[in-house]
Amino acid sequence: MQNKSQLTVVKIGGKVLNNPEALNQLLQDFSSITGPKVIVHGGGSDATEMAKILGIEATLVNGRRITDAAMLDIVVMTYAGLLNKNIVAKLSALGNSVIGLTGADGNSILATKRVHPEIDFGFVGDVQQVNAPFIHNLLQQNCIPVFCAITHNENGQLLNTNADTIASEIAIALTKYYQVKLFYCFEKLGVLEDVENEETVIQNLNAQLYADLKQKNAIHSGMIPKLDNCFYALKNEVNEIQIGLPKALNNSNVKRTCIRL
């Protein structure tokens, strides 16, 4: 397909979801972006807080959430309900046509239950397939899809799925129709060489530098799966990937990290 239009996929995560001012500014900036666009959001901290209120202990192994049946109910309520509809309502108030989705809606994201040799992650899903024609059809109707981090296995089972992965898989799937820019939005300026020092933002991060920083343990924990998703997406035809603050979304003067192969 020649002369593909630009698609912007924005993943909202971290403390941005819990900061009304930052979230409102992001959604205003996102709303002003021309052309087709998609939002993907997580909400792990909100799910943890809801679990506390309901007297259910959240369990994490190496930073990854164990999702038993009780926790699955909580993440579905929190992600697909409270957080998703809050974002939909705010974008609608800005004059957009918006639809909030899980991966089960429109059979849009199919996943399989994660199998691990040592850890039972419970109802955690790994993305197998994105229904790109369905999402493309929504975009052609000038509708903004807002995806939460819930998928399904096509046999009636909902699954808790990493939002960074969902964003990268949607971006990859839609390269069939668009030139895709993927922006991971969180509370930091970008990827930091020293997590305690905002002045150490790495403005250009390629695969070799990433490998070196991992070896030195300068990049670790939750940033590793995020960046793994970035490089995977670049290797699968996504045109551009950036990581940074909400205000960097459409302001070229704000520092952010640009991911390169």
Protein Blocks (a to p, Z undefined) as FASTA:
>chain_A
ZZiacddddddehjllmmmklmmmmmmmmmmpgcjdddddehkmmmmmmmmmnopacdde
ehiacddfklmmmmmmmmmmmmmmmmmmmmmmnopacddddfknoplaccdddddfkbcg
bjadcdfbdcfklmmmmmmnopacdddfbdcehnopacdddfklmmmmmmmmmmmmmccd
dddddfbfbdcfblklmklccfbdcfklmmmmmmnomagcjllmmmmmmmmmmmnopabd
cdddfklmmpckbgcddddZZ
